Amino acid sequence: MTREDKEKQVAWLHEQFRGVRALFLTDFQGLTVSQTNQLRSDLRSRGIDFKVCKNTLVRRAYEGTDVAVIGADLVGPRAAAWTHAIENAPAMAKVLMDFGKTNPKFGLIRGVLDGKIVQPSEIETLSKLPSREELLGMLLGTMKAPIRAFVNTLAAVPRSFLNVLKAIEEKKSTAAESPTG
């Protein structure tokens, strides 16, 4: 890689890291190319970037960004997954944790979430949060509950009235069938 290529790479990475809300460093040593591509594809489908770069270039690209605090962890083979949308952070954590369960050679090193360092245990906790769609579903269910209760209360009055009429009808029909006497 020529010096000019390296400078272009650093400039591109610096632009990528500006405004990053969540970035997780991973150790990918021992993974096959197909496994790495599968992880990259899973992340990309959720709007998350994943890149393997030279540590020296990444250190330069981090300068002046919110993710610069993680620079000390750039030792050995590292790859970074990042997103500019904070709501993608739980999905990113979930994909990385699930991938780590099926690929024991893969590991999380550390992360940055809104400019603060997060440990792998915190990333695991983040991965257990419900997705945005699940949270919206829960919210919708909570919003519908009072309406459903109100409708059931309104329906209870005619239902009770009909039950009383049915009981009277049954009582009269049994009284008509039985011999008086």
Backbone as JSON, one array per atom type, in Angstrom:
{
  "sequence": "MTREDKEKQVAWLHEQFRGVRALFLTDFQGLTVSQTNQLRSDLRSRGIDFKVCKNTLVRRAYEGTDVAVIGADLVGPRAAAWTHAIENAPAMAKVLMDFGKTNPKFGLIRGVLDGKIVQPSEIETLSKLPSREELLGMLLGTMKAPIRAFVNTLAAVPRSFLNVLKAIEEKKSTAAESPTG",
  "N": [[0.85, -1.17, 0.0], [0.68, 2.11, -0.94], [1.92, 5.32, 0.2], [0.14, 7.34, -0.46], [-2.23, 5.87, -0.8], [-2.59, 4.99, 1.8], [-3.02, 7.43, 3.1], [-5.43, 8.17, 1.9], [-7.03, 6.1, 2.87], [-6.93, 6.62, 5.65], [-8.18, 9.14, 5.69], [-10.72, 8.45, 4.72], [-11.56, 6.66, 6.73], [-11.51, 8.41, 8.93], [-13.59, 10.15, 8.28], [-15.67, 8.3, 8.4], [-15.64, 7.66, 11.13], [-16.36, 10.01, 12.35], [-18.97, 11.3, 14.17], [-19.83, 8.81, 14.96], [-21.88, 6.78, 16.9], [-21.82, 4.37, 18.19], [-19.31, 1.95, 18.59], [-17.69, -1.11, 18.28], [-14.93, -3.04, 19.1], [-13.39, -5.92, 17.8], [-11.9, -9.19, 18.05], [-10.78, -11.02, 15.54], [-9.12, -13.04, 14.86], [-8.26, -16.15, 13.55], [-10.61, -16.73, 12.29], [-12.3, -17.8, 9.33], [-12.3, -16.57, 5.95], [-14.83, -16.75, 4.8], [-16.44, -16.88, 7.1], [-15.96, -14.35, 8.21], [-16.96, -12.77, 6.14], [-19.65, -13.52, 6.27], [-20.37, -12.48, 8.77], [-19.94, -9.76, 8.25], [-21.89, -9.36, 6.28], [-24.25, -9.9, 7.75], [-24.18, -7.77, 9.55], [-24.17, -5.56, 7.82], [-26.71, -5.75, 6.68], [-28.24, -4.67, 8.62], [-27.58, -2.04, 8.63], [-25.05, -1.47, 9.6], [-21.58, -0.87, 9.78], [-18.59, -2.75, 9.1], [-15.22, -3.34, 9.45], [-11.93, -4.37, 8.68], [-8.85, -3.16, 9.42], [-5.55, -1.71, 9.21], [-3.92, -1.22, 12.28], [-2.33, 1.06, 12.82], [-3.21, 2.88, 10.93], [-5.86, 3.14, 11.69], [-5.58, 4.24, 14.26], [-4.67, 6.81, 13.6], [-6.87, 7.7, 12.19], [-8.83, 7.77, 14.16], [-8.22, 10.04, 15.64], [-9.42, 13.04, 16.99], [-12.07, 12.3, 17.05], [-15.11, 10.93, 18.52], [-14.59, 8.32, 19.18], [-11.97, 8.04, 19.83], [-11.08, 7.37, 22.36], [-10.75, 4.66, 22.53], [-8.42, 3.92, 21.39], [-6.13, 2.74, 22.66], [-6.65, 0.05, 22.74], [-6.02, -1.02, 20.34], [-4.28, -3.35, 19.52], [-2.74, -5.98, 18.0], [-4.55, -8.24, 15.78], [-7.42, -6.64, 14.79], [-10.84, -5.81, 14.3], [-13.44, -3.54, 13.47], [-16.77, -2.73, 14.29], [-19.3, -0.47, 13.54], [-21.72, 2.16, 14.03], [-23.73, 4.95, 13.08], [-26.16, 5.5, 14.08], [-27.67, 5.47, 17.1], [-29.77, 3.83, 17.85], [-29.25, 1.5, 16.53], [-27.36, 0.18, 17.98], [-28.07, -1.89, 19.96], [-28.85, -3.95, 18.17], [-26.49, -4.34, 16.76], [-24.82, -5.24, 18.83], [-26.19, -7.59, 19.47], [-25.94, -9.13, 17.09], [-23.13, -9.45, 17.02], [-22.68, -10.8, 19.47], [-24.2, -13.15, 19.08], [-22.84, -14.21, 16.89], [-20.38, -14.68, 18.09], [-21.07, -16.75, 19.82], [-21.42, -18.93, 18.12], [-18.97, -19.05, 16.91], [-16.23, -19.67, 18.4], [-13.64, -18.59, 18.26], [-13.9, -15.95, 17.78], [-14.06, -12.77, 19.32], [-15.15, -10.17, 21.55], [-13.59, -7.11, 22.23], [-13.63, -4.41, 23.35], [-15.77, -1.52, 23.56], [-17.21, 1.56, 22.33], [-19.67, 3.67, 23.37], [-21.65, 6.26, 22.71], [-19.42, 7.95, 23.2], [-18.31, 6.89, 25.51], [-16.39, 4.37, 27.11], [-17.18, 0.94, 26.87], [-17.41, -2.26, 28.33], [-16.98, -5.78, 27.41], [-18.93, -7.26, 28.88], [-20.91, -5.35, 29.3], [-21.65, -4.88, 26.69], [-22.76, -7.33, 26.14], [-25.0, -7.23, 27.82], [-26.34, -5.13, 26.57], [-26.96, -6.41, 24.21], [-29.05, -8.01, 24.93], [-31.23, -6.43, 25.12], [-34.53, -5.63, 23.98], [-35.42, -5.4, 20.5], [-35.98, -2.48, 18.43], [-38.41, -2.75, 17.08], [-39.68, -4.68, 18.67], [-39.92, -3.24, 21.05], [-41.61, -1.17, 20.2], [-43.88, -2.7, 19.65], [-44.5, -3.61, 22.25], [-45.09, -1.15, 23.43], [-47.32, -0.38, 21.9], [-49.11, -2.42, 22.64], [-49.42, -1.79, 25.35], [-50.59, 0.7, 25.11], [-53.01, -0.01, 23.94], [-54.28, -1.49, 25.9], [-55.93, -0.07, 27.94], [-58.06, 0.78, 26.32], [-59.05, -1.64, 25.38], [-59.91, -2.74, 27.82], [-61.91, -0.91, 28.49], [-63.76, -1.3, 26.4], [-64.44, -3.98, 26.93], [-65.68, -3.63, 29.4], [-67.89, -2.04, 28.67], [-69.18, -3.89, 27.03], [-69.88, -5.79, 28.85], [-72.25, -5.13, 30.2], [-74.55, -5.43, 28.33], [-74.05, -8.14, 27.84], [-74.37, -9.35, 30.33], [-77.08, -8.76, 30.72], [-78.2, -10.25, 28.63], [-77.5, -12.81, 29.53], [-79.09, -12.98, 31.83], [-81.66, -12.9, 30.63], [-81.5, -15.29, 29.16], [-81.33, -17.13, 31.25], [-83.85, -16.75, 32.43], [-85.46, -17.59, 30.32], [-84.71, -20.31, 30.15], [-85.59, -21.16, 32.64], [-88.36, -20.8, 32.42], [-88.9, -22.54, 30.3], [-88.23, -25.02, 31.42], [-90.1, -25.06, 33.45], [-92.45, -25.17, 32.01], [-92.27, -27.66, 30.84], [-92.29, -29.43, 32.96], [-94.53, -31.4, 34.87], [-97.35, -29.93, 36.4], [-98.35, -29.79, 39.61]],
  "CA": [[0.0, 0.0, 0.0], [1.5, 3.32, -1.05], [1.63, 6.37, 1.19], [-1.08, 8.02, -0.9], [-3.35, 4.97, -0.48], [-2.76, 5.03, 3.26], [-3.63, 8.71, 3.44], [-6.84, 8.09, 1.5], [-7.68, 5.19, 3.82], [-7.08, 7.35, 6.92], [-9.19, 10.19, 5.49], [-12.02, 7.79, 4.62], [-11.9, 6.16, 8.06], [-11.8, 9.56, 9.79], [-14.96, 10.57, 7.94], [-16.58, 7.28, 8.91], [-15.66, 7.69, 12.59], [-16.97, 11.25, 12.83], [-20.39, 11.14, 14.44], [-20.16, 7.44, 15.32], [-22.52, 6.71, 18.22], [-21.43, 3.1, 18.82], [-18.26, 1.23, 17.89], [-17.21, -2.25, 19.05], [-13.72, -3.67, 18.58], [-13.45, -7.38, 17.88], [-10.73, -9.99, 17.72], [-11.28, -11.93, 14.53], [-8.04, -13.96, 14.52], [-8.66, -17.54, 13.48], [-11.84, -16.88, 11.5], [-12.1, -17.94, 7.89], [-12.79, -15.45, 5.14], [-16.28, -16.9, 4.64], [-17.07, -16.51, 8.37], [-15.87, -12.9, 8.31], [-17.91, -12.21, 5.17], [-21.0, -13.76, 6.78], [-20.57, -11.48, 9.82], [-20.05, -8.45, 7.58], [-23.19, -9.33, 5.61], [-25.27, -9.79, 8.79], [-24.14, -6.41, 10.09], [-24.54, -4.61, 6.76], [-28.16, -5.82, 6.49], [-28.83, -3.86, 9.68], [-27.07, -0.68, 8.52], [-23.86, -1.37, 10.45], [-20.34, -1.07, 9.04], [-17.61, -3.65, 9.71], [-14.01, -3.18, 8.66], [-10.63, -4.78, 9.18], [-7.86, -2.18, 8.94], [-4.27, -1.68, 9.94], [-4.07, -0.48, 13.53], [-1.69, 2.39, 12.75], [-4.1, 3.76, 10.16], [-7.06, 3.39, 12.5], [-5.21, 5.19, 15.32], [-4.66, 8.16, 13.02], [-8.24, 8.06, 11.8], [-9.59, 8.03, 15.39], [-7.88, 11.36, 16.21], [-10.43, 14.09, 16.86], [-13.42, 11.75, 16.99], [-15.62, 10.43, 19.81], [-14.13, 6.95, 19.43], [-10.53, 8.08, 20.07], [-10.79, 6.81, 23.67], [-10.52, 3.23, 22.42], [-7.16, 3.74, 20.67], [-5.18, 1.89, 23.36], [-7.01, -1.35, 22.53], [-5.64, -1.43, 18.99], [-3.08, -4.17, 19.56], [-3.06, -7.27, 17.38], [-5.57, -8.18, 14.72], [-8.68, -6.09, 15.25], [-11.83, -5.33, 13.34], [-14.38, -2.65, 14.15], [-18.14, -2.61, 13.81], [-19.76, 0.83, 14.03], [-22.96, 2.71, 13.5], [-23.99, 6.36, 13.38], [-27.49, 5.57, 14.69], [-27.6, 4.83, 18.41], [-30.78, 2.78, 17.97], [-28.71, 0.27, 15.94], [-26.37, -0.4, 18.89], [-28.47, -3.2, 20.46], [-28.83, -4.92, 17.08], [-25.08, -4.62, 16.49], [-24.36, -6.07, 19.94], [-26.83, -8.9, 19.35], [-25.3, -9.85, 15.98], [-21.77, -9.81, 17.42], [-22.74, -11.82, 20.52], [-24.66, -14.4, 18.47], [-21.74, -14.71, 16.07], [-19.38, -15.18, 19.03], [-21.53, -18.03, 20.38], [-21.22, -19.99, 17.13], [-17.57, -19.01, 16.48], [-15.49, -19.41, 19.64], [-12.4, -17.84, 18.02], [-14.28, -14.54, 17.68], [-14.27, -12.19, 20.63], [-15.31, -8.72, 21.69], [-12.52, -6.53, 23.03], [-14.26, -3.29, 24.05], [-16.56, -0.69, 22.68], [-17.49, 2.95, 22.69], [-21.1, 3.96, 23.21], [-21.82, 7.7, 22.98], [-18.18, 8.53, 23.7], [-17.87, 6.25, 26.75], [-15.89, 3.01, 26.95], [-18.02, -0.13, 27.41], [-16.73, -3.56, 28.41], [-17.76, -6.85, 26.76], [-20.11, -7.63, 29.67], [-21.93, -4.34, 29.04], [-22.11, -5.13, 25.32], [-23.66, -8.49, 26.24], [-26.26, -6.72, 28.39], [-26.98, -4.36, 25.5], [-27.48, -7.35, 23.2], [-30.27, -8.65, 25.44], [-32.34, -5.49, 25.03], [-35.41, -5.89, 22.85], [-35.19, -4.57, 19.32], [-36.86, -1.32, 18.3], [-39.73, -3.23, 16.68], [-40.29, -5.31, 19.83], [-40.3, -2.17, 21.98], [-42.81, -0.52, 19.66], [-44.99, -3.63, 19.86], [-44.86, -3.55, 23.67], [-45.72, 0.15, 23.65], [-48.65, -0.43, 21.3], [-49.92, -3.27, 23.51], [-49.71, -1.01, 26.56], [-51.53, 1.77, 24.75], [-54.3, -0.6, 23.62], [-54.87, -2.15, 27.07], [-57.07, 0.65, 28.54], [-59.17, 0.8, 25.37], [-59.62, -2.98, 25.4], [-60.62, -2.89, 29.09], [-63.12, -0.09, 28.41], [-64.69, -2.01, 25.5], [-64.94, -5.15, 27.66], [-66.61, -3.14, 30.42], [-69.13, -1.66, 27.98], [-69.83, -5.09, 26.51], [-70.33, -6.63, 29.97], [-73.64, -4.81, 30.56], [-75.5, -6.19, 27.51], [-73.78, -9.57, 27.99], [-75.03, -9.76, 31.58], [-78.51, -8.69, 30.47], [-78.55, -11.42, 27.81], [-77.39, -13.99, 30.38], [-80.29, -13.0, 32.67], [-82.77, -13.3, 29.77], [-81.31, -16.72, 28.84], [-81.67, -17.87, 32.46], [-85.31, -16.69, 32.57], [-86.0, -18.46, 29.26], [-84.48, -21.71, 30.55], [-86.44, -21.44, 33.79], [-89.72, -20.92, 31.93], [-89.02, -23.76, 29.49], [-88.22, -26.17, 32.33], [-91.35, -25.0, 34.2], [-93.5, -25.59, 31.08], [-92.1, -29.08, 30.56], [-92.54, -30.24, 34.14], [-95.97, -31.49, 35.2], [-97.75, -29.13, 37.55], [-99.16, -30.5, 40.36]],
  "C": [[0.9, 1.24, 0.0], [1.08, 4.33, 0.01], [0.32, 7.1, 0.83], [-2.32, 7.18, -0.59], [-3.64, 4.99, 1.02], [-3.43, 6.33, 3.69], [-5.1, 8.74, 3.06], [-7.62, 7.22, 2.47], [-7.93, 5.9, 5.15], [-8.16, 8.41, 6.79], [-10.59, 9.58, 5.43], [-12.48, 7.3, 5.99], [-12.26, 7.31, 9.01], [-13.21, 10.07, 9.53], [-15.98, 9.58, 8.48], [-16.74, 7.39, 10.43], [-16.23, 8.98, 13.15], [-18.47, 11.0, 13.0], [-20.8, 9.71, 14.76], [-20.73, 7.42, 16.73], [-22.14, 5.43, 18.96], [-20.39, 2.43, 17.94], [-17.79, 0.11, 18.81], [-16.01, -2.86, 18.36], [-13.81, -5.17, 18.8], [-12.1, -7.99, 17.56], [-11.23, -11.06, 16.76], [-10.24, -12.99, 14.15], [-8.54, -15.4, 14.59], [-9.94, -17.78, 12.71], [-11.48, -17.07, 10.03], [-12.66, -16.72, 7.18], [-14.32, -15.54, 5.01], [-17.01, -16.54, 5.93], [-17.08, -14.99, 8.54], [-16.85, -12.23, 7.35], [-19.34, -12.39, 5.63], [-21.33, -12.73, 7.87], [-20.78, -10.1, 9.2], [-21.42, -8.3, 6.92], [-24.32, -9.16, 6.63], [-25.34, -8.37, 9.35], [-24.62, -5.4, 9.05], [-26.05, -4.6, 6.54], [-28.91, -4.99, 7.54], [-28.31, -2.42, 9.69], [-25.84, -0.42, 9.36], [-22.63, -1.67, 9.61], [-19.39, -1.97, 9.83], [-16.37, -3.62, 8.85], [-12.81, -3.71, 9.42], [-9.61, -3.83, 8.57], [-6.58, -2.33, 9.74], [-4.44, -0.77, 11.16], [-3.46, 0.92, 13.46], [-2.56, 3.36, 11.98], [-5.34, 4.12, 10.97], [-6.75, 4.37, 13.62], [-5.21, 6.62, 14.8], [-6.07, 8.62, 12.66], [-9.1, 8.39, 13.01], [-9.39, 9.45, 15.9], [-8.99, 12.39, 15.93], [-11.85, 13.57, 16.73], [-13.84, 11.27, 18.38], [-15.1, 9.05, 20.15], [-12.63, 6.9, 19.72], [-10.15, 7.43, 21.4], [-10.45, 5.31, 23.61], [-9.18, 2.91, 21.75], [-6.18, 2.8, 21.32], [-5.46, 0.4, 23.14], [-6.63, -1.85, 21.14], [-4.29, -2.13, 18.99], [-3.46, -5.53, 19.0], [-4.13, -7.12, 16.34], [-6.92, -7.73, 15.29], [-9.56, -5.72, 14.07], [-12.82, -4.49, 14.13], [-15.74, -2.71, 13.47], [-18.65, -1.3, 14.39], [-21.04, 1.25, 13.34], [-23.08, 4.17, 13.92], [-25.34, 6.54, 14.06], [-27.47, 4.79, 16.0], [-28.63, 3.71, 18.56], [-30.34, 1.47, 17.32], [-27.75, -0.45, 16.88], [-26.82, -1.75, 19.47], [-28.45, -4.28, 19.38], [-27.39, -5.31, 16.76], [-24.52, -5.54, 17.58], [-24.92, -7.48, 19.83], [-26.19, -9.74, 18.25], [-23.91, -10.33, 16.39], [-21.78, -10.9, 18.5], [-23.2, -13.16, 19.95], [-23.57, -15.04, 17.62], [-20.65, -15.31, 16.96], [-19.77, -16.52, 19.64], [-21.28, -19.18, 19.42], [-19.79, -20.07, 16.63], [-16.7, -18.66, 17.68], [-14.18, -18.63, 19.46], [-12.65, -16.34, 17.95], [-14.5, -13.99, 19.08], [-14.44, -10.68, 20.57], [-14.21, -8.21, 22.61], [-13.09, -5.45, 23.95], [-15.09, -2.53, 23.06], [-16.64, 0.74, 23.17], [-18.96, 3.18, 22.38], [-21.31, 5.4, 23.66], [-20.6, 8.31, 23.66], [-17.64, 7.92, 24.98], [-17.46, 4.8, 26.46], [-16.9, 2.03, 27.57], [-17.25, -1.44, 27.31], [-17.58, -4.63, 27.72], [-19.0, -7.28, 27.55], [-21.25, -6.63, 29.46], [-22.5, -4.47, 27.63], [-23.07, -6.31, 25.32], [-25.01, -8.08, 26.8], [-27.04, -5.95, 27.34], [-27.61, -5.29, 24.46], [-28.79, -8.01, 23.64], [-31.47, -7.71, 25.44], [-33.24, -5.86, 23.86], [-35.1, -4.94, 21.69], [-36.2, -3.42, 19.3], [-38.28, -1.77, 17.97], [-40.44, -3.89, 17.86], [-40.74, -4.26, 20.85], [-41.54, -1.43, 21.5], [-44.04, -1.4, 19.84], [-45.46, -3.62, 21.31], [-45.59, -2.24, 23.98], [-47.14, 0.16, 23.1], [-49.59, -1.28, 22.15], [-50.33, -2.55, 24.78], [-50.72, 0.08, 26.28], [-52.93, 1.21, 24.47], [-55.01, -1.18, 24.84], [-56.02, -1.37, 27.69], [-58.29, 0.67, 27.61], [-59.86, -0.56, 25.38], [-60.42, -3.2, 26.69], [-61.93, -2.1, 29.07], [-64.17, -0.77, 27.53], [-65.27, -3.23, 26.2], [-65.94, -4.75, 28.74], [-67.94, -2.75, 29.79], [-69.88, -2.89, 27.48], [-70.38, -5.96, 27.63], [-71.79, -6.38, 30.33], [-74.63, -5.55, 29.65], [-75.3, -7.7, 27.64], [-74.48, -10.09, 29.26], [-76.54, -9.76, 31.4], [-78.97, -9.91, 29.66], [-78.46, -12.7, 28.63], [-78.6, -14.12, 31.3], [-81.5, -13.44, 31.85], [-82.7, -14.79, 29.43], [-81.71, -17.57, 30.05], [-83.19, -17.89, 32.67], [-85.97, -17.62, 31.55], [-85.86, -19.93, 29.65], [-85.4, -22.1, 31.71], [-87.88, -21.64, 33.35], [-89.9, -22.2, 31.1], [-89.0, -25.0, 30.36], [-89.51, -26.22, 33.13], [-92.49, -25.47, 33.29], [-93.42, -27.08, 30.81], [-92.47, -29.93, 31.76], [-94.04, -30.25, 34.44], [-96.29, -30.68, 36.45], [-98.59, -29.99, 38.45], [-99.45, -30.83, 41.6]]
}
